[in-house]
């Protein structure tokens, strides 16, 4: 018996779009680029803060 997500519809009957049917608009790509640059900025700031915090954190002696 096949696993069903919807009564009467088996997994194998769910239509899956072909890769060629999936489109990405310019605005989608701009959004992705903006998100990636934002992530890079956060990572840079995080690494600077980690370096600065090392001078405040003293190991147990």
Number of C-alpha atoms within 10 A of each C-alpha: 4 8 10 13 10 9 7 8 12 13 12 10 9 11 7 8 8 7 7 6 8 7 8 8 8 9 9 11 11 11 12 12 12 12 12 12 12 12 12 12 11 12 12 12 12 12 11 11 11 11 11 11 11 10 8 8 8 8 6 4 3
